[in-house]
Amino acid sequence: MSGALPHVLTGVDVVALPVLPSSVEDGDVLLGPGADQISAGTGADLLGACEVASATGKAGEVTAVAVPGGTPENPDLTLVLLVGVGDQRPADFRRAGAAMARAAQDRQGVASSIASVGGVEALEPFVVGAMLGSFGFHWRSHGPQHHPVPTVVLADTEADDPTEAALRRAVAIGGAGWRARVLATVPANLKSPEWMAEQARTLGDDTGLKVTVWDEAKLAKEGFGGILGVGRGSDQPSCLIRLDYTPEGASSKTPRVVLVGKGITFDSGGLSIKPADSMTTMKRDMTGGGVVMSVLGALAAVDCPVKVTGLVAAAENAVGADSMRPGDVLRHYGGRTSEVTNTDAEGRLVMADALAYAVDKLDPVAMVDVATLTGSMKVALGQQIAGYFANNEALASAIFEAGEASGEPLWRFPLVRDYEDKLASKIADADNAAGGAGSITAALFLQHFTGKVPWAHLDIASVGDAPEESFEWTAGPTGFGARALLSWLGQPDPLEGIA
């Protein structure tokens, strides 16, 4: 819903107004649209409240002002949130949206003029921030501790086609990020590879995607030895999930992008077992697969102009009587072999099969894989930025720019040819755990399955979990990558300079 602020207060008990830093040194902050009307209607001194709180207007800063008497138009109004928008960049509106949503949780509705100060360009980051800042997941018997505000009214915005298009895109992108977080947060006792396949089928029914699932018999028949090898120790059957998106008006000449996601529904490390503390977050080791599924489900809403196929290589890396052993050799789709020297380097084994299949059967113009792959990436980058590799400069630039625009920043790492020797095995084509510069050697391992296709590898292990709440990031699994990939694929020509 949109409209002028005084006319959209029915049914809301919170108003959120933008606070802009003063352009004058040591000057007061400035309040955005609707502030005069709310001050007059409630009798509240909003500028005075900012002064008392030493508000600066920086992005995401919130000053809460209680207004128990409401306004003549809406006596139910009880709270005004004064939210900083900083320099009014997309990141600032994203932070403002998230801060507003978090401050308005458990309320019945919030009307806000915050996005209006940035025009239609501010709608997407503001709405995405508000959606993801509201994220919560619970399995409590008595319901969640907090409820996201169910209604957000965008005040002082134009009800025109550009606004409607921006809102549709924003809701799709925010929803994809939300879905990816949910998939990653579901406990592993519920989240088997077949559960992932069922989620894909439901998504296909809801969005018109074509969904195909390889069971273990079909995987064995077609030579997917990496996926089968990793899943051998589990009583949960492995599978390969394929989702296909075709844009309206597509023809046989419409190019195809392939997205590959790591779908390890729980990673114990296998026989090379992880320490107990390192296993507590491993229900989210399928984040890459969840991201791929979530992106596929949102492509139509962002008007993606190319065909996209998503592949999720799903398995549980468990300890069992038939677990793969250090020293085993697996034969991947297409025939390349890997010596398993560390069963905890399993993600690359399942993804190798999917990449090789894509090159062989799908004729992609570009491929991007997404995986919580190496602990080395977290050591290198901390927990606020993900790493990526690419063998094509145009694709590398497109991925970087999409990350910057979406609020999911990525930093490029090199595919160092001199490290190829580290992959050497005396009995197979490659060692699955070359070690030393671990993120780079993992990427080099995968590169052998990409043929000559332009390819990017997103190693999101550094950002698979957020340690604490920070604006649109909520503590726990992040679903990192969904926004960046949709930002890229939702462009009018995402393959410009690549194809």
C-alpha positions in Angstrom: 0.0 0.0 0.0 1.2 3.5 -0.7 0.0 7.1 -0.4 0.5 10.3 1.5 1.4 9.7 5.2 -1.7 11.3 6.8 -4.0 9.2 4.7 -2.4 5.8 5.3 -2.4 5.6 9.1 -5.5 3.4 9.5 -4.6 -0.1 10.8 -1.1 0.8 11.9 0.2 1.6 15.3 3.7 2.7 14.3 5.0 5.4 12.0 8.6 5.4 10.8 10.1 8.7 9.5 13.5 9.3 7.9 16.2 11.2 9.7 18.8 12.9 7.4 22.1 14.1 8.7 22.5 17.9 8.5 24.6 19.3 5.7 25.7 22.0 8.2 28.5 21.1 10.6 27.2 20.7 14.1 23.7 21.4 12.8 20.5 19.6 13.8 19.4 16.6 11.9 16.6 16.9 9.3 13.3 15.0 9.4 11.7 13.8 6.2 8.2 13.7 4.8 5.4 13.4 7.3 7.3 14.7 10.3 5.3 18.0 10.5 2.0 16.3 10.3 2.9 13.7 12.9 4.3 16.3 15.3 1.2 18.4 14.9 -1.2 15.5 15.3 0.6 13.9 18.3 2.0 17.0 20.0 5.4 15.2 20.1 8.6 17.2 19.7 10.3 14.9 17.2 13.3 17.1 16.6 13.7 17.5 20.4 13.7 13.8 20.8 16.5 13.5 18.2 18.5 16.1 20.1 18.0 14.3 23.5 19.1 11.0 21.9 22.1 12.7 20.2 20.8 11.3 16.9 23.1 11.8 13.9 21.0 10.4 11.1 23.5 7.7 10.3 22.0 4.7 8.4 20.0 2.4 10.7 20.1 4.6 13.8 16.7 4.5 15.5 15.2 6.9 17.9 11.9 5.7 19.4 9.3 8.2 20.5 6.2 7.1 22.4 2.9 8.8 21.4 0.2 7.3 23.7 -2.5 9.6 22.5 -2.1 8.9 18.8 -3.5 11.3 16.2 -7.0 12.4 15.4 -6.8 10.3 12.3 -5.5 7.3 14.2 -5.8 7.1 17.9 -4.2 3.6 17.8 -0.8 5.1 16.9 1.5 4.6 19.9 5.0 4.8 18.5 7.1 6.9 16.1 10.4 5.6 14.9 12.9 8.1 13.7 15.3 6.2 11.4 18.6 7.4 10.0 19.2 7.2 6.3 22.8 8.3 6.2 24.0 9.3 2.8 21.0 7.7 1.2 22.9 5.1 -0.7 21.2 1.7 -1.4 23.0 0.2 1.5 21.7 3.0 3.7 18.1 2.3 2.8 18.7 -1.4 3.3 19.9 -0.7 6.8 17.1 1.7 7.5 14.5 -0.9 6.4 16.0 -3.6 8.5 16.3 -1.3 11.6 12.7 -0.2 11.2 11.4 -3.7 10.9 13.3 -4.9 13.9 12.1 -2.0 16.0 8.5 -2.6 14.9 8.3 -6.3 15.6 5.3 -7.5 17.5 3.3 -4.4 16.3 0.2 -4.5 14.1 1.5 -2.3 11.3 3.9 0.4 10.4 3.6 3.3 7.9 6.8 4.7 6.7 7.9 7.6 4.4 11.6 6.5 4.6 11.9 5.1 1.1 10.2 8.2 -0.4 13.3 10.4 0.1 15.3 8.2 -2.3 12.7 7.8 -5.0 11.9 4.6 -6.8 15.6 3.5 -6.6 15.3 3.3 -2.8 12.3 1.0 -2.8 14.2 -2.3 -3.5 16.9 -1.9 -0.9 14.4 -0.6 1.7 11.9 -3.4 1.2 14.6 -6.1 1.0 16.1 -4.8 4.2 12.7 -4.7 6.0 11.9 -8.2 4.9 15.3 -9.8 5.9 15.6 -7.8 9.1 12.3 -9.4 10.1 13.5 -12.9 9.6 12.9 -15.4 12.3 12.8 -19.2 12.6 11.5 -21.2 15.5 10.6 -24.8 16.5 9.2 -23.9 19.9 6.0 -25.6 21.2 4.5 -22.3 22.2 5.2 -20.2 19.2 7.9 -17.7 18.3 9.4 -15.2 20.8 8.7 -12.4 18.4 6.5 -11.8 15.3 7.5 -9.7 12.3 5.3 -6.7 11.7 2.6 -8.0 9.3 1.9 -4.8 7.5 4.3 -2.2 6.1 2.7 0.8 4.3 5.0 2.8 2.0 3.9 6.3 2.4 4.5 9.3 0.1 5.4 7.0 -2.9 3.9 7.2 -6.3 1.4 4.4 -7.2 2.7 4.0 -10.8 4.2 1.3 -13.0 7.9 1.9 -12.0 6.9 1.7 -8.4 4.9 -1.5 -8.9 7.8 -3.1 -10.8 10.3 -2.1 -8.2 8.1 -3.5 -5.4 7.6 -6.8 -7.3 11.3 -7.2 -7.8 12.1 -6.2 -4.2 9.6 -8.7 -2.7 11.0 -11.5 -4.9 14.6 -10.8 -3.9 13.8 -10.4 -0.2 11.6 -13.6 -0.4 14.5 -15.5 -2.0 16.8 -14.5 0.8 14.2 -15.5 3.3 13.6 -18.9 1.7 17.3 -19.6 1.5 17.6 -18.8 5.2 14.7 -21.1 6.1 16.1 -24.0 4.1 19.5 -23.6 5.8 18.0 -23.3 9.3 15.7 -26.4 9.2 17.2 -29.0 11.5 19.1 -31.9 9.8 16.9 -34.5 11.5 14.1 -33.2 9.2 16.2 -32.1 6.3 17.3 -35.1 4.2 18.3 -35.0 0.5 14.8 -36.3 -0.3 13.3 -33.4 1.8 15.3 -31.0 -0.3 13.9 -32.7 -3.4 10.3 -32.3 -2.0 11.0 -28.6 -1.4 12.1 -28.3 -5.0 9.0 -30.0 -6.3 6.8 -27.7 -4.2 8.7 -24.7 -5.4 8.2 -25.9 -9.0 4.5 -26.3 -8.5 4.3 -22.8 -7.1 6.4 -21.0 -9.7 6.1 -23.0 -12.9 9.6 -24.5 -12.8 10.2 -27.9 -14.3 11.8 -30.1 -11.6 13.6 -33.4 -12.2 15.2 -35.6 -9.5 17.8 -38.3 -9.9 17.5 -41.0 -7.3 20.4 -43.3 -6.4 19.6 -45.9 -9.0 19.7 -43.3 -11.7 22.8 -41.7 -10.3 24.5 -45.0 -10.4 23.4 -45.8 -13.9 24.7 -42.4 -15.2 27.9 -42.4 -13.3 27.5 -39.8 -10.6 30.2 -41.4 -8.4 31.0 -38.3 -6.4 27.4 -37.8 -5.1 27.0 -41.5 -4.4 30.4 -41.8 -2.7 29.8 -39.0 -0.3 26.3 -40.2 0.7 27.3 -43.9 1.2 27.6 -43.6 5.0 24.1 -42.3 5.5 20.8 -44.1 5.6 19.3 -41.1 3.8 19.6 -41.6 0.0 21.4 -39.1 -2.1 19.9 -37.3 -5.1 20.6 -34.7 -7.8 17.9 -32.1 -8.1 17.4 -30.1 -11.3 15.2 -27.1 -11.7 14.6 -25.4 -15.0 13.4 -21.8 -15.7 12.5 -20.7 -19.1 11.6 -17.0 -19.7 8.5 -16.0 -21.7 9.2 -15.9 -25.4 12.3 -18.1 -25.2 13.5 -20.0 -28.2 16.1 -22.6 -29.0 18.6 -19.7 -29.3 18.0 -18.3 -25.9 21.2 -18.8 -23.9 21.4 -20.9 -20.8 23.0 -20.2 -17.4 23.6 -23.1 -15.0 23.7 -22.6 -11.2 25.2 -25.4 -9.1 24.6 -25.6 -5.4 26.3 -27.8 -2.7 23.5 -29.7 -1.0 25.1 -31.4 2.0 22.2 -31.7 4.4 24.5 -32.5 7.3 28.3 -32.7 7.3 29.8 -34.8 10.1 33.1 -34.8 8.2 32.6 -38.5 7.6 35.4 -40.8 8.8 37.7 -37.7 8.9 35.2 -36.6 11.5 34.9 -33.0 12.6 35.4 -31.8 16.2 32.1 -31.6 18.0 32.1 -27.8 18.1 32.6 -27.6 14.3 29.5 -29.7 13.7 27.0 -27.5 15.4 26.3 -25.4 12.3 26.6 -28.2 9.8 22.8 -28.4 9.1 23.5 -25.4 6.9 26.1 -27.0 4.8 23.5 -27.1 2.0 23.2 -23.4 1.9 24.5 -23.3 -1.7 21.8 -25.7 -2.7 19.2 -23.6 -0.9 20.4 -20.5 -2.6 20.2 -22.1 -6.0 16.6 -23.3 -5.3 15.6 -19.8 -4.0 17.1 -18.0 -7.0 15.3 -20.3 -9.5 12.0 -19.6 -7.7 12.4 -15.8 -8.1 13.7 -15.5 -11.6 10.3 -14.8 -13.3 9.6 -12.0 -10.8 12.8 -10.2 -11.7 12.2 -10.7 -15.4 15.3 -12.8 -16.0 15.7 -12.9 -19.8 17.8 -16.1 -20.1 17.2 -19.8 -19.5 18.5 -20.9 -16.1 19.0 -24.4 -14.9 19.7 -25.0 -11.2 21.5 -28.2 -10.1 21.6 -29.2 -6.4 23.9 -32.1 -5.5 22.3 -33.4 -2.3 23.8 -35.9 0.1 24.4 -36.4 3.8 28.1 -36.8 4.8 27.6 -39.3 7.7 29.5 -41.9 9.5 28.3 -45.4 8.8 29.2 -49.0 7.9 29.7 -48.1 4.3 31.2 -44.6 4.6 33.8 -43.7 2.1 37.3 -44.1 3.5 40.5 -42.1 3.2 42.3 -43.7 0.3 39.1 -44.6 -1.7 38.9 -43.5 -5.3 35.7 -42.1 -6.8 34.8 -41.9 -10.5 32.9 -38.8 -11.3 30.3 -38.1 -14.0 32.3 -38.2 -17.2 35.1 -40.4 -15.9 37.5 -38.2 -14.1 38.7 -39.8 -10.8 39.4 -38.4 -7.3 41.4 -40.0 -4.5 39.7 -39.2 -1.2 42.4 -38.3 1.3 40.0 -36.4 3.5 36.3 -37.3 3.7 35.6 -33.8 5.1 36.4 -32.3 1.7 33.2 -33.7 0.4 31.5 -30.7 -1.1 33.8 -30.5 -4.1 33.2 -34.2 -4.8 29.4 -33.8 -5.2 29.7 -30.5 -7.1 32.2 -32.0 -9.5 29.5 -34.4 -10.7 27.0 -31.6 -11.2 29.4 -29.3 -13.1 30.5 -32.2 -15.4 26.9 -33.0 -16.1 26.1 -29.4 -17.0 29.0 -29.1 -19.4 28.1 -32.5 -21.1 24.3 -32.1 -21.4 23.2 -28.4 -21.0 25.4 -26.4 -23.3 25.7 -23.5 -20.8 26.9 -20.0 -21.8 28.0 -19.5 -18.2 28.1 -21.5 -14.9 28.2 -20.3 -11.3 28.5 -22.6 -8.4 27.7 -21.7 -4.8 29.0 -23.6 -1.7 30.0 -23.3 1.9 33.2 -25.0 0.8 36.3 -24.2 2.8 37.2 -23.1 6.3 40.2 -21.3 4.7 37.8 -18.7 3.2 36.6 -17.7 6.7 40.2 -17.4 7.9 41.0 -15.1 4.9 37.9 -12.9 5.0 36.2 -13.1 8.3 32.4 -13.3 8.4 31.2 -10.3 6.5 32.4 -10.9 2.9 32.5 -14.0 0.7 35.2 -15.1 -1.7 34.8 -16.0 -5.4 36.9 -17.2 -8.3 36.3 -16.8 -12.0 37.9 -17.9 -15.3 36.3 -15.1 -17.3 36.8 -11.4 -16.7 33.4 -10.3 -17.8 31.7 -12.8 -15.6 34.0 -11.9 -12.7 33.0 -8.2 -13.1 29.3 -9.0 -13.3 29.4 -11.1 -10.2 31.4 -8.5 -8.2 29.1 -5.7 -9.3 26.0 -7.7 -8.4 27.4 -8.4 -5.0 28.1 -4.7 -4.4 24.6 -3.7 -5.6 22.7 -6.3 -3.6 24.5 -5.9 -0.2 26.2 -9.3 -0.5 29.9 -8.3 -1.1 32.3 -10.7 -2.7 36.1 -10.5 -3.1 37.9 -12.2 -6.0 40.6 -14.8 -5.4 43.1 -16.0 -8.0 43.1 -19.4 -9.7 46.9 -19.9 -9.3 48.2 -22.3 -11.9 51.3 -23.0 -9.9 49.2 -24.7 -7.2 47.9 -27.3 -9.7 50.8 -29.6 -8.6 49.2 -29.7 -5.1 46.2 -31.6 -6.6 48.4 -34.5 -7.8 47.6 -38.0 -6.8 49.7 -41.1 -7.4 46.7 -43.2 -8.3 43.9 -40.9 -9.5 43.4 -37.8 -11.5 43.3 -35.6 -8.4 43.6 -35.5 -4.7 40.4 -34.2 -3.1 42.2 -32.5 -0.2 45.3 -30.8 -1.6 45.7 -28.5 1.4 47.8 -25.4 1.5 45.9 -22.3 0.1 42.9 -24.5 0.7 40.3 -22.2 -0.9 42.4 -21.9 -4.1 43.2 -25.5 -4.4 39.5 -26.4 -3.9 38.6 -24.0 -6.7 41.3 -25.5 -8.9 39.8 -29.0 -8.2 36.4 -27.8 -9.4 37.8 -26.0 -12.5 38.7 -29.3 -14.1 35.0 -30.1 -14.4 34.0 -26.9 -16.1 35.4 -27.5 -19.6 35.8 -24.2 -21.5 32.6 -22.7 -20.1 32.9 -19.2 -18.4 32.6 -20.1 -14.8 32.5 -18.6 -11.3 32.8 -20.3 -8.0 31.3 -18.6 -4.9 32.9 -19.9 -1.7 30.5 -18.7 0.9 31.8 -20.6 3.9 33.0 -17.3 5.5 29.4 -16.0 5.5 27.3 -19.1 5.9 26.4 -18.0 9.4 26.1 -14.6 10.9 27.4 -14.5 14.5 25.0 -11.7 15.5 22.2 -9.5 14.3 23.4 -6.7 12.1 20.8 -4.8 10.1 19.4 -7.2 7.4 21.6 -10.0 8.7 20.0 -12.1 11.5 22.0 -14.4 13.7 22.3 -17.8 12.2 22.3 -19.1 8.6 22.4 -16.3 6.1 21.3 -17.7 2.7 24.2 -15.6 1.3 24.3 -15.4 -2.5 20.6 -15.3 -3.4 20.4 -11.5 -3.6 23.7 -11.3 -5.6 22.7 -13.9 -8.1 19.2 -12.3 -8.6 20.8 -8.9 -9.0 23.0 -10.3 -11.8 20.4 -12.5 -13.5 17.6 -9.8 -13.2 19.5 -7.4 -15.5 18.3 -6.8 -19.1 21.4 -8.5 -20.4 23.2 -10.5 -17.7 25.5 -12.2 -20.3 26.7 -9.0 -21.8 30.4 -9.4 -22.7 30.3 -13.1 -21.5 28.4 -14.9 -24.3 
